[in-house]
Amino acid sequence: MCLLCRARGTWPTWRTGVRTHPFSAHAWGEADGQLIGEPYPAGHYRPLLTIGPPLSAGEEATAGESDTAGEADTAGGEATARPP
């Protein structure tokens, strides 16, 4: 999926998340804000980890984003990582 997105000039976002009732974990991809090939609607799973596109030159991470995979934001929510 990620390679196909890159071949078309789009950087995909990879996410992992969970739902609690009933418990289920899942990983999925998004491109341009749209879920890719997913049978579930947006919001079905709560994202826990996001690996997004690399930052552009001069662009800074926004509040709640991290340059390190697995580092949660201060609100105990989703962790965000950017590939090198």
PDB file with one MODEL, atoms N, CA, C and O in Angstrom:
MODEL        1
ATOM      1  N   MET A   1       0.823  -1.178   0.000  1.00  0.00           N
ATOM      2  CA  MET A   1       0.000   0.000   0.000  1.00  0.00           C
ATOM      3  C   MET A   1       0.873   1.249   0.000  1.00  0.00           C
ATOM      4  O   MET A   1       0.671   2.163  -0.800  1.00  0.00           O
ATOM      5  N   CYS A   2       1.851   1.277   0.913  1.00  0.00           N
ATOM      6  CA  CYS A   2       2.706   2.463   1.017  1.00  0.00           C
ATOM      7  C   CYS A   2       3.506   2.680  -0.260  1.00  0.00           C
ATOM      8  O   CYS A   2       3.667   3.815  -0.708  1.00  0.00           O
ATOM      9  N   LEU A   3       4.004   1.604  -0.845  1.00  0.00           N
ATOM     10  CA  LEU A   3       4.774   1.737  -2.088  1.00  0.00           C
ATOM     11  C   LEU A   3       3.903   2.245  -3.234  1.00  0.00           C
ATOM     12  O   LEU A   3       4.359   3.048  -4.049  1.00  0.00           O
ATOM     13  N   LEU A   4       2.666   1.788  -3.303  1.00  0.00           N
ATOM     14  CA  LEU A   4       1.760   2.277  -4.346  1.00  0.00           C
ATOM     15  C   LEU A   4       1.477   3.768  -4.181  1.00  0.00           C
ATOM     16  O   LEU A   4       1.426   4.509  -5.164  1.00  0.00           O
ATOM     17  N   CYS A   5       1.297   4.200  -2.948  1.00  0.00           N
ATOM     18  CA  CYS A   5       1.074   5.628  -2.704  1.00  0.00           C
ATOM     19  C   CYS A   5       2.291   6.434  -3.139  1.00  0.00           C
ATOM     20  O   CYS A   5       2.153   7.460  -3.805  1.00  0.00           O
ATOM     21  N   ARG A   6       3.475   5.976  -2.766  1.00  0.00           N
ATOM     22  CA  ARG A   6       4.699   6.695  -3.133  1.00  0.00           C
ATOM     23  C   ARG A   6       4.884   6.715  -4.650  1.00  0.00           C
ATOM     24  O   ARG A   6       5.339   7.718  -5.200  1.00  0.00           O
ATOM     25  N   ALA A   7       4.540   5.630  -5.327  1.00  0.00           N
ATOM     26  CA  ALA A   7       4.656   5.578  -6.787  1.00  0.00           C
ATOM     27  C   ALA A   7       3.744   6.606  -7.447  1.00  0.00           C
ATOM     28  O   ALA A   7       4.027   7.069  -8.552  1.00  0.00           O
ATOM     29  N   ARG A   8       2.661   6.960  -6.781  1.00  0.00           N
ATOM     30  CA  ARG A   8       1.727   7.969  -7.302  1.00  0.00           C
ATOM     31  C   ARG A   8       2.014   9.362  -6.762  1.00  0.00           C
ATOM     32  O   ARG A   8       1.250  10.296  -7.007  1.00  0.00           O
ATOM     33  N   GLY A   9       3.126   9.505  -6.020  1.00  0.00           N
ATOM     34  CA  GLY A   9       3.532  10.819  -5.547  1.00  0.00           C
ATOM     35  C   GLY A   9       2.885  11.267  -4.248  1.00  0.00           C
ATOM     36  O   GLY A   9       2.925  12.454  -3.922  1.00  0.00           O
ATOM     37  N   THR A  10       2.290  10.345  -3.497  1.00  0.00           N
ATOM     38  CA  THR A  10       1.631  10.673  -2.242  1.00  0.00           C
ATOM     39  C   THR A  10       2.354   9.996  -1.083  1.00  0.00           C
ATOM     40  O   THR A  10       2.746   8.833  -1.184  1.00  0.00           O
ATOM     41  N   TRP A  11       2.530  10.727   0.020  1.00  0.00           N
ATOM     42  CA  TRP A  11       3.091  10.120   1.227  1.00  0.00           C
ATOM     43  C   TRP A  11       1.948   9.590   2.064  1.00  0.00           C
ATOM     44  O   TRP A  11       1.106  10.372   2.507  1.00  0.00           O
ATOM     45  N   PRO A  12       1.888   8.266   2.302  1.00  0.00           N
ATOM     46  CA  PRO A  12       0.831   7.728   3.155  1.00  0.00           C
ATOM     47  C   PRO A  12       1.143   7.945   4.631  1.00  0.00           C
ATOM     48  O   PRO A  12       2.289   8.197   5.004  1.00  0.00           O
ATOM     49  N   THR A  13       0.133   7.848   5.450  1.00  0.00           N
ATOM     50  CA  THR A  13       0.266   7.881   6.901  1.00  0.00           C
ATOM     51  C   THR A  13      -0.119   6.497   7.399  1.00  0.00           C
ATOM     52  O   THR A  13      -1.167   5.968   7.030  1.00  0.00           O
ATOM     53  N   TRP A  14       0.735   5.907   8.245  1.00  0.00           N
ATOM     54  CA  TRP A  14       0.468   4.586   8.805  1.00  0.00           C
ATOM     55  C   TRP A  14       0.033   4.767  10.248  1.00  0.00           C
ATOM     56  O   TRP A  14       0.679   5.486  11.009  1.00  0.00           O
ATOM     57  N   ARG A  15      -1.064   4.115  10.629  1.00  0.00           N
ATOM     58  CA  ARG A  15      -1.583   4.245  11.989  1.00  0.00           C
ATOM     59  C   ARG A  15      -1.851   2.868  12.584  1.00  0.00           C
ATOM     60  O   ARG A  15      -2.185   1.921  11.871  1.00  0.00           O
ATOM     61  N   THR A  16      -1.700   2.775  13.896  1.00  0.00           N
ATOM     62  CA  THR A  16      -2.161   1.612  14.647  1.00  0.00           C
ATOM     63  C   THR A  16      -3.092   2.131  15.728  1.00  0.00           C
ATOM     64  O   THR A  16      -2.895   3.221  16.266  1.00  0.00           O
ATOM     65  N   GLY A  17      -4.102   1.342  16.037  1.00  0.00           N
ATOM     66  CA  GLY A  17      -5.060   1.791  17.037  1.00  0.00           C
ATOM     67  C   GLY A  17      -5.857   0.640  17.611  1.00  0.00           C
ATOM     68  O   GLY A  17      -5.665  -0.519  17.240  1.00  0.00           O
ATOM     69  N   VAL A  18      -6.750   0.976  18.518  1.00  0.00           N
ATOM     70  CA  VAL A  18      -7.561  -0.032  19.207  1.00  0.00           C
ATOM     71  C   VAL A  18      -9.006   0.450  19.340  1.00  0.00           C
ATOM     72  O   VAL A  18      -9.315   1.629  19.166  1.00  0.00           O
ATOM     73  N   ARG A  19      -9.860  -0.491  19.648  1.00  0.00           N
ATOM     74  CA  ARG A  19     -11.209  -0.196  20.139  1.00  0.00           C
ATOM     75  C   ARG A  19     -11.418  -1.099  21.337  1.00  0.00           C
ATOM     76  O   ARG A  19     -10.792  -2.155  21.430  1.00  0.00           O
ATOM     77  N   THR A  20     -12.279  -0.708  22.249  1.00  0.00           N
ATOM     78  CA  THR A  20     -12.381  -1.447  23.508  1.00  0.00           C
ATOM     79  C   THR A  20     -13.588  -2.372  23.618  1.00  0.00           C
ATOM     80  O   THR A  20     -13.519  -3.364  24.344  1.00  0.00           O
ATOM     81  N   HIS A  21     -14.678  -2.092  22.934  1.00  0.00           N
ATOM     82  CA  HIS A  21     -15.884  -2.917  23.074  1.00  0.00           C
ATOM     83  C   HIS A  21     -16.367  -3.420  21.737  1.00  0.00           C
ATOM     84  O   HIS A  21     -17.024  -2.657  21.029  1.00  0.00           O
ATOM     85  N   PRO A  22     -16.090  -4.651  21.335  1.00  0.00           N
ATOM     86  CA  PRO A  22     -15.148  -5.583  21.953  1.00  0.00           C
ATOM     87  C   PRO A  22     -13.717  -5.164  21.601  1.00  0.00           C
ATOM     88  O   PRO A  22     -13.493  -4.450  20.623  1.00  0.00           O
ATOM     89  N   PHE A  23     -12.753  -5.616  22.412  1.00  0.00           N
ATOM     90  CA  PHE A  23     -11.366  -5.214  22.179  1.00  0.00           C
ATOM     91  C   PHE A  23     -10.902  -5.726  20.820  1.00  0.00           C
ATOM     92  O   PHE A  23     -11.158  -6.867  20.438  1.00  0.00           O
ATOM     93  N   SER A  24     -10.213  -4.845  20.108  1.00  0.00           N
ATOM     94  CA  SER A  24      -9.628  -5.191  18.815  1.00  0.00           C
ATOM     95  C   SER A  24      -8.523  -4.195  18.523  1.00  0.00           C
ATOM     96  O   SER A  24      -8.656  -3.010  18.832  1.00  0.00           O
ATOM     97  N   ALA A  25      -7.437  -4.661  17.931  1.00  0.00           N
ATOM     98  CA  ALA A  25      -6.338  -3.788  17.512  1.00  0.00           C
ATOM     99  C   ALA A  25      -6.204  -3.903  16.003  1.00  0.00           C
ATOM    100  O   ALA A  25      -6.528  -4.938  15.421  1.00  0.00           O
ATOM    101  N   HIS A  26      -5.727  -2.840  15.371  1.00  0.00           N
ATOM    102  CA  HIS A  26      -5.676  -2.812  13.910  1.00  0.00           C
ATOM    103  C   HIS A  26      -4.628  -1.803  13.448  1.00  0.00           C
ATOM    104  O   HIS A  26      -4.340  -0.833  14.149  1.00  0.00           O
ATOM    105  N   ALA A  27      -4.069  -2.033  12.286  1.00  0.00           N
ATOM    106  CA  ALA A  27      -3.180  -1.067  11.637  1.00  0.00           C
ATOM    107  C   ALA A  27      -3.792  -0.724  10.282  1.00  0.00           C
ATOM    108  O   ALA A  27      -4.369  -1.590   9.624  1.00  0.00           O
ATOM    109  N   TRP A  28      -3.670   0.531   9.866  1.00  0.00           N
ATOM    110  CA  TRP A  28      -4.246   0.949   8.599  1.00  0.00           C
ATOM    111  C   TRP A  28      -3.429   2.076   7.999  1.00  0.00           C
ATOM    112  O   TRP A  28      -2.569   2.669   8.650  1.00  0.00           O
ATOM    113  N   GLY A  29      -3.722   2.351   6.742  1.00  0.00           N
ATOM    114  CA  GLY A  29      -3.039   3.430   6.051  1.00  0.00           C
ATOM    115  C   GLY A  29      -4.025   4.486   5.595  1.00  0.00           C
ATOM    116  O   GLY A  29      -5.198   4.206   5.349  1.00  0.00           O
ATOM    117  N   GLU A  30      -3.524   5.707   5.490  1.00  0.00           N
ATOM    118  CA  GLU A  30      -4.312   6.829   4.994  1.00  0.00           C
ATOM    119  C   GLU A  30      -3.463   7.603   4.001  1.00  0.00           C
ATOM    120  O   GLU A  30      -2.247   7.712   4.159  1.00  0.00           O
ATOM    121  N   ALA A  31      -4.098   8.130   2.997  1.00  0.00           N
ATOM    122  CA  ALA A  31      -3.427   9.010   2.042  1.00  0.00           C
ATOM    123  C   ALA A  31      -4.349  10.182   1.753  1.00  0.00           C
ATOM    124  O   ALA A  31      -5.530  10.005   1.452  1.00  0.00           O
ATOM    125  N   ASP A  32      -3.796  11.373   1.847  1.00  0.00           N
ATOM    126  CA  ASP A  32      -4.572  12.594   1.629  1.00  0.00           C
ATOM    127  C   ASP A  32      -5.826  12.628   2.498  1.00  0.00           C
ATOM    128  O   ASP A  32      -6.876  13.105   2.067  1.00  0.00           O
ATOM    129  N   GLY A  33      -5.707  12.107   3.754  1.00  0.00           N
ATOM    130  CA  GLY A  33      -6.815  12.145   4.694  1.00  0.00           C
ATOM    131  C   GLY A  33      -7.882  11.089   4.477  1.00  0.00           C
ATOM    132  O   GLY A  33      -8.892  11.090   5.181  1.00  0.00           O
ATOM    133  N   GLN A  34      -7.689  10.184   3.517  1.00  0.00           N
ATOM    134  CA  GLN A  34      -8.667   9.141   3.225  1.00  0.00           C
ATOM    135  C   GLN A  34      -8.119   7.777   3.631  1.00  0.00           C
ATOM    136  O   GLN A  34      -6.946   7.487   3.395  1.00  0.00           O
ATOM    137  N   LEU A  35      -8.963   6.931   4.243  1.00  0.00           N
ATOM    138  CA  LEU A  35      -8.562   5.570   4.572  1.00  0.00           C
ATOM    139  C   LEU A  35      -8.336   4.795   3.278  1.00  0.00           C
ATOM    140  O   LEU A  35      -9.047   5.001   2.295  1.00  0.00           O
ATOM    141  N   ILE A  36      -7.350   3.907   3.280  1.00  0.00           N
ATOM    142  CA  ILE A  36      -7.022   3.139   2.078  1.00  0.00           C
ATOM    143  C   ILE A  36      -7.494   1.699   2.256  1.00  0.00           C
ATOM    144  O   ILE A  36      -6.975   0.975   3.105  1.00  0.00           O
ATOM    145  N   GLY A  37      -8.465   1.288   1.467  1.00  0.00           N
ATOM    146  CA  GLY A  37      -8.934  -0.088   1.439  1.00  0.00           C
ATOM    147  C   GLY A  37      -9.426  -0.632   2.771  1.00  0.00           C
ATOM    148  O   GLY A  37      -9.205  -1.805   3.071  1.00  0.00           O
ATOM    149  N   GLU A  38     -10.077   0.178   3.564  1.00  0.00           N
ATOM    150  CA  GLU A  38     -10.538  -0.236   4.886  1.00  0.00           C
ATOM    151  C   GLU A  38     -12.030  -0.528   4.885  1.00  0.00           C
ATOM    152  O   GLU A  38     -12.815   0.224   4.307  1.00  0.00           O
ATOM    153  N   PRO A  39     -12.424  -1.632   5.539  1.00  0.00           N
ATOM    154  CA  PRO A  39     -13.853  -1.937   5.628  1.00  0.00           C
ATOM    155  C   PRO A  39     -14.568  -1.141   6.719  1.00  0.00           C
ATOM    156  O   PRO A  39     -15.798  -1.127   6.773  1.00  0.00           O
ATOM    157  N   TYR A  40     -13.785  -0.466   7.604  1.00  0.00           N
ATOM    158  CA  TYR A  40     -14.368   0.282   8.715  1.00  0.00           C
ATOM    159  C   TYR A  40     -14.347   1.771   8.432  1.00  0.00           C
ATOM    160  O   TYR A  40     -13.449   2.251   7.740  1.00  0.00           O
ATOM    161  N   PRO A  41     -15.315   2.516   8.950  1.00  0.00           N
ATOM    162  CA  PRO A  41     -15.327   3.970   8.746  1.00  0.00           C
ATOM    163  C   PRO A  41     -14.263   4.654   9.605  1.00  0.00           C
ATOM    164  O   PRO A  41     -13.764   4.076  10.570  1.00  0.00           O
ATOM    165  N   ALA A  42     -13.930   5.871   9.248  1.00  0.00           N
ATOM    166  CA  ALA A  42     -13.003   6.670  10.049  1.00  0.00           C
ATOM    167  C   ALA A  42     -13.557   6.779  11.466  1.00  0.00           C
ATOM    168  O   ALA A  42     -14.761   6.968  11.645  1.00  0.00           O
ATOM    169  N   GLY A  43     -12.693   6.663  12.474  1.00  0.00           N
ATOM    170  CA  GLY A  43     -13.113   6.750  13.850  1.00  0.00           C
ATOM    171  C   GLY A  43     -13.496   5.421  14.482  1.00  0.00           C
ATOM    172  O   GLY A  43     -13.772   5.369  15.681  1.00  0.00           O
ATOM    173  N   HIS A  44     -13.518   4.337  13.696  1.00  0.00           N
ATOM    174  CA  HIS A  44     -13.859   3.021  14.234  1.00  0.00           C
ATOM    175  C   HIS A  44     -12.819   2.570  15.258  1.00  0.00           C
ATOM    176  O   HIS A  44     -13.161   1.955  16.268  1.00  0.00           O
ATOM    177  N   TYR A  45     -11.546   2.878  14.993  1.00  0.00           N
ATOM    178  CA  TYR A  45     -10.452   2.586  15.919  1.00  0.00           C
ATOM    179  C   TYR A  45      -9.865   3.892  16.428  1.00  0.00           C
ATOM    180  O   TYR A  45      -9.815   4.876  15.690  1.00  0.00           O
ATOM    181  N   ARG A  46      -9.420   3.914  17.677  1.00  0.00           N
ATOM    182  CA  ARG A  46      -8.757   5.093  18.247  1.00  0.00           C
ATOM    183  C   ARG A  46      -7.260   4.972  17.969  1.00  0.00           C
ATOM    184  O   ARG A  46      -6.624   4.037  18.454  1.00  0.00           O
ATOM    185  N   PRO A  47      -6.685   5.896  17.199  1.00  0.00           N
ATOM    186  CA  PRO A  47      -5.255   5.808  16.887  1.00  0.00           C
ATOM    187  C   PRO A  47      -4.390   5.941  18.145  1.00  0.00           C
ATOM    188  O   PRO A  47      -4.629   6.794  18.999  1.00  0.00           O
ATOM    189  N   LEU A  48      -3.378   5.070  18.230  1.00  0.00           N
ATOM    190  CA  LEU A  48      -2.414   5.137  19.322  1.00  0.00           C
ATOM    191  C   LEU A  48      -1.039   5.563  18.827  1.00  0.00           C
ATOM    192  O   LEU A  48      -0.298   6.233  19.545  1.00  0.00           O
ATOM    193  N   LEU A  49      -0.696   5.173  17.598  1.00  0.00           N
ATOM    194  CA  LEU A  49       0.600   5.505  17.020  1.00  0.00           C
ATOM    195  C   LEU A  49       0.400   5.893  15.568  1.00  0.00           C
ATOM    196  O   LEU A  49      -0.293   5.197  14.826  1.00  0.00           O
ATOM    197  N   THR A  50       1.001   6.995  15.161  1.00  0.00           N
ATOM    198  CA  THR A  50       0.914   7.466  13.782  1.00  0.00           C
ATOM    199  C   THR A  50       2.313   7.711  13.256  1.00  0.00           C
ATOM    200  O   THR A  50       3.130   8.359  13.910  1.00  0.00           O
ATOM    201  N   ILE A  51       2.584   7.189  12.074  1.00  0.00           N
ATOM    202  CA  ILE A  51       3.843   7.487  11.389  1.00  0.00           C
ATOM    203  C   ILE A  51       3.458   8.200  10.105  1.00  0.00           C
ATOM    204  O   ILE A  51       2.931   7.596   9.170  1.00  0.00           O
ATOM    205  N   GLY A  52       3.732   9.495  10.080  1.00  0.00           N
ATOM    206  CA  GLY A  52       3.310  10.332   8.971  1.00  0.00           C
ATOM    207  C   GLY A  52       4.428  10.629   8.000  1.00  0.00           C
ATOM    208  O   GLY A  52       5.544  10.131   8.147  1.00  0.00           O
ATOM    209  N   PRO A  53       4.124  11.440   7.014  1.00  0.00           N
ATOM    210  CA  PRO A  53       5.118  11.837   6.017  1.00  0.00           C
ATOM    211  C   PRO A  53       6.255  12.617   6.663  1.00  0.00           C
ATOM    212  O   PRO A  53       6.077  13.201   7.731  1.00  0.00           O
ATOM    213  N   PRO A  54       7.417  12.632   6.028  1.00  0.00           N
ATOM    214  CA  PRO A  54       8.527  13.420   6.568  1.00  0.00           C
ATOM    215  C   PRO A  54       8.189  14.906   6.542  1.00  0.00           C
ATOM    216  O   PRO A  54       7.416  15.364   5.700  1.00  0.00           O
ATOM    217  N   LEU A  55       8.769  15.644   7.465  1.00  0.00           N
ATOM    218  CA  LEU A  55       8.586  17.090   7.502  1.00  0.00           C
ATOM    219  C   LEU A  55       9.337  17.728   6.350  1.00  0.00           C
ATOM    220  O   LEU A  55      10.422  17.276   5.983  1.00  0.00           O
ATOM    221  N   SER A  56       8.770  18.765   5.786  1.00  0.00           N
ATOM    222  CA  SER A  56       9.438  19.526   4.737  1.00  0.00           C
ATOM    223  C   SER A  56      10.543  20.365   5.350  1.00  0.00           C
ATOM    224  O   SER A  56      10.547  20.609   6.556  1.00  0.00           O
ATOM    225  N   ALA A  57      11.476  20.806   4.526  1.00  0.00           N
ATOM    226  CA  ALA A  57      12.551  21.668   5.008  1.00  0.00           C
ATOM    227  C   ALA A  57      11.950  22.907   5.658  1.00  0.00           C
ATOM    228  O   ALA A  57      11.113  23.578   5.055  1.00  0.00           O
ATOM    229  N   GLY A  58      12.366  23.212   6.872  1.00  0.00           N
ATOM    230  CA  GLY A  58      11.878  24.390   7.583  1.00  0.00           C
ATOM    231  C   GLY A  58      10.572  24.172   8.314  1.00  0.00           C
ATOM    232  O   GLY A  58      10.126  25.064   9.035  1.00  0.00           O
ATOM    233  N   GLU A  59       9.937  23.012   8.156  1.00  0.00           N
ATOM    234  CA  GLU A  59       8.671  22.726   8.828  1.00  0.00           C
ATOM    235  C   GLU A  59       8.965  22.144  10.205  1.00  0.00           C
ATOM    236  O   GLU A  59       9.883  21.337  10.352  1.00  0.00           O
ATOM    237  N   GLU A  60       8.203  22.539  11.203  1.00  0.00           N
ATOM    238  CA  GLU A  60       8.388  22.041  12.563  1.00  0.00           C
ATOM    239  C   GLU A  60       7.197  21.191  12.969  1.00  0.00           C
ATOM    240  O   GLU A  60       6.081  21.396  12.492  1.00  0.00           O
ATOM    241  N   ALA A  61       7.446  20.229  13.860  1.00  0.00           N
ATOM    242  CA  ALA A  61       6.364  19.400  14.391  1.00  0.00           C
ATOM    243  C   ALA A  61       5.430  20.285  15.203  1.00  0.00           C
ATOM    244  O   ALA A  61       5.876  21.191  15.906  1.00  0.00           O
ATOM    245  N   THR A  62       4.115  20.014  15.101  1.00  0.00           N
ATOM    246  CA  THR A  62       3.137  20.784  15.863  1.00  0.00           C
ATOM    247  C   THR A  62       2.996  20.194  17.255  1.00  0.00           C
ATOM    248  O   THR A  62       3.510  19.109  17.527  1.00  0.00           O
ATOM    249  N   ALA A  63       2.315  20.889  18.124  1.00  0.00           N
ATOM    250  CA  ALA A  63       2.118  20.422  19.496  1.00  0.00           C
ATOM    251  C   ALA A  63       1.482  19.040  19.477  1.00  0.00           C
ATOM    252  O   ALA A  63       0.541  18.796  18.721  1.00  0.00           O
ATOM    253  N   GLY A  64       1.995  18.130  20.311  1.00  0.00           N
ATOM    254  CA  GLY A  64       1.471  16.774  20.377  1.00  0.00           C
ATOM    255  C   GLY A  64       2.159  15.834  19.426  1.00  0.00           C
ATOM    256  O   GLY A  64       1.928  14.626  19.495  1.00  0.00           O
ATOM    257  N   GLU A  65       3.005  16.338  18.533  1.00  0.00           N
ATOM    258  CA  GLU A  65       3.741  15.477  17.619  1.00  0.00           C
ATOM    259  C   GLU A  65       5.144  15.292  18.152  1.00  0.00           C
ATOM    260  O   GLU A  65       5.674  16.148  18.859  1.00  0.00           O
ATOM    261  N   SER A  66       5.733  14.171  17.808  1.00  0.00           N
ATOM    262  CA  SER A  66       7.060  13.831  18.293  1.00  0.00           C
ATOM    263  C   SER A  66       7.916  13.365  17.138  1.00  0.00           C
ATOM    264  O   SER A  66       7.405  12.837  16.150  1.00  0.00           O
ATOM    265  N   ASP A  67       9.226  13.560  17.261  1.00  0.00           N
ATOM    266  CA  ASP A  67      10.151  13.034  16.266  1.00  0.00           C
ATOM    267  C   ASP A  67      10.603  11.632  16.620  1.00  0.00           C
ATOM    268  O   ASP A  67      11.410  11.048  15.897  1.00  0.00           O
ATOM    269  N   THR A  68      10.102  11.074  17.714  1.00  0.00           N
ATOM    270  CA  THR A  68      10.502   9.754  18.162  1.00  0.00           C
ATOM    271  C   THR A  68       9.287   8.845  18.194  1.00  0.00           C
ATOM    272  O   THR A  68       8.272   9.181  18.804  1.00  0.00           O
ATOM    273  N   ALA A  69       9.386   7.674  17.529  1.00  0.00           N
ATOM    274  CA  ALA A  69       8.279   6.725  17.507  1.00  0.00           C
ATOM    275  C   ALA A  69       7.958   6.268  18.920  1.00  0.00           C
ATOM    276  O   ALA A  69       8.860   5.984  19.708  1.00  0.00           O
ATOM    277  N   GLY A  70       6.679   6.198  19.237  1.00  0.00           N
ATOM    278  CA  GLY A  70       6.233   5.682  20.506  1.00  0.00           C
ATOM    279  C   GLY A  70       6.199   6.682  21.636  1.00  0.00           C
ATOM    280  O   GLY A  70       5.816   6.309  22.744  1.00  0.00           O
ATOM    281  N   GLU A  71       6.570   7.908  21.430  1.00  0.00           N
ATOM    282  CA  GLU A  71       6.546   8.911  22.497  1.00  0.00           C
ATOM    283  C   GLU A  71       5.170   9.559  22.506  1.00  0.00           C
ATOM    284  O   GLU A  71       4.789  10.229  21.546  1.00  0.00           O
ATOM    285  N   ALA A  72       4.429   9.363  23.581  1.00  0.00           N
ATOM    286  CA  ALA A  72       3.067   9.879  23.662  1.00  0.00           C
ATOM    287  C   ALA A  72       3.073  11.364  23.967  1.00  0.00           C
ATOM    288  O   ALA A  72       4.017  11.881  24.563  1.00  0.00           O
ATOM    289  N   ASP A  73       2.017  12.045  23.555  1.00  0.00           N
ATOM    290  CA  ASP A  73       1.909  13.465  23.885  1.00  0.00           C
ATOM    291  C   ASP A  73       1.546  13.617  25.362  1.00  0.00           C
ATOM    292  O   ASP A  73       1.263  12.633  26.045  1.00  0.00           O
ATOM    293  N   THR A  74       1.559  14.844  25.838  1.00  0.00           N
ATOM    294  CA  THR A  74       1.369  15.085  27.263  1.00  0.00           C
ATOM    295  C   THR A  74      -0.043  14.777  27.741  1.00  0.00           C
ATOM    296  O   THR A  74      -0.254  14.607  28.942  1.00  0.00           O
ATOM    297  N   ALA A  75      -1.004  14.701  26.848  1.00  0.00           N
ATOM    298  CA  ALA A  75      -2.375  14.398  27.243  1.00  0.00           C
ATOM    299  C   ALA A  75      -2.615  12.896  27.328  1.00  0.00           C
ATOM    300  O   ALA A  75      -3.734  12.462  27.602  1.00  0.00           O
ATOM    301  N   GLY A  76      -1.562  12.091  27.091  1.00  0.00           N
ATOM    302  CA  GLY A  76      -1.715  10.639  27.163  1.00  0.00           C
ATOM    303  C   GLY A  76      -2.397  10.086  25.927  1.00  0.00           C
ATOM    304  O   GLY A  76      -2.935   8.979  25.960  1.00  0.00           O
ATOM    305  N   GLY A  77      -2.383  10.836  24.843  1.00  0.00           N
ATOM    306  CA  GLY A  77      -3.059  10.400  23.622  1.00  0.00           C
ATOM    307  C   GLY A  77      -2.126   9.738  22.646  1.00  0.00           C
ATOM    308  O   GLY A  77      -1.228   8.984  23.021  1.00  0.00           O
ATOM    309  N   GLU A  78      -2.350  10.029  21.415  1.00  0.00           N
ATOM    310  CA  GLU A  78      -1.660   9.398  20.314  1.00  0.00           C
ATOM    311  C   GLU A  78      -0.210   9.855  20.199  1.00  0.00           C
ATOM    312  O   GLU A  78       0.105  11.030  20.389  1.00  0.00           O
ATOM    313  N   ALA A  79       0.665   8.901  19.885  1.00  0.00           N
ATOM    314  CA  ALA A  79       2.070   9.236  19.614  1.00  0.00           C
ATOM    315  C   ALA A  79       2.243   9.389  18.115  1.00  0.00           C
ATOM    316  O   ALA A  79       1.634   8.652  17.340  1.00  0.00           O
ATOM    317  N   THR A  80       3.065  10.336  17.701  1.00  0.00           N
ATOM    318  CA  THR A  80       3.280  10.592  16.288  1.00  0.00           C
ATOM    319  C   THR A  80       4.773  10.522  15.997  1.00  0.00           C
ATOM    320  O   THR A  80       5.589  11.059  16.747  1.00  0.00           O
ATOM    321  N   ALA A  81       5.118   9.861  14.911  1.00  0.00           N
ATOM    322  CA  ALA A  81       6.522   9.763  14.512  1.00  0.00           C
ATOM    323  C   ALA A  81       6.647  10.134  13.048  1.00  0.00           C
ATOM    324  O   ALA A  81       5.720   9.921  12.267  1.00  0.00           O
ATOM    325  N   ARG A  82       7.766  10.677  12.684  1.00  0.00           N
ATOM    326  CA  ARG A  82       8.053  11.030  11.302  1.00  0.00           C
ATOM    327  C   ARG A  82       9.248  10.216  10.838  1.00  0.00           C
ATOM    328  O   ARG A  82      10.245  10.127  11.555  1.00  0.00           O
ATOM    329  N   PRO A  83       9.167   9.610   9.637  1.00  0.00           N
ATOM    330  CA  PRO A  83      10.335   8.877   9.150  1.00  0.00           C
ATOM    331  C   PRO A  83      11.490   9.823   8.860  1.00  0.00           C
ATOM    332  O   PRO A  83      11.260  10.995   8.560  1.00  0.00           O
ATOM    333  N   PRO A  84      12.736   9.341   8.943  1.00  0.00           N
ATOM    334  CA  PRO A  84      13.888  10.216   8.700  1.00  0.00           C
ATOM    335  C   PRO A  84      13.961  10.687   7.270  1.00  0.00           C
ATOM    336  O   PRO A  84      14.875  11.430   6.911  1.00  0.00           O
TER     337      PRO A  84
ENDMDL
END
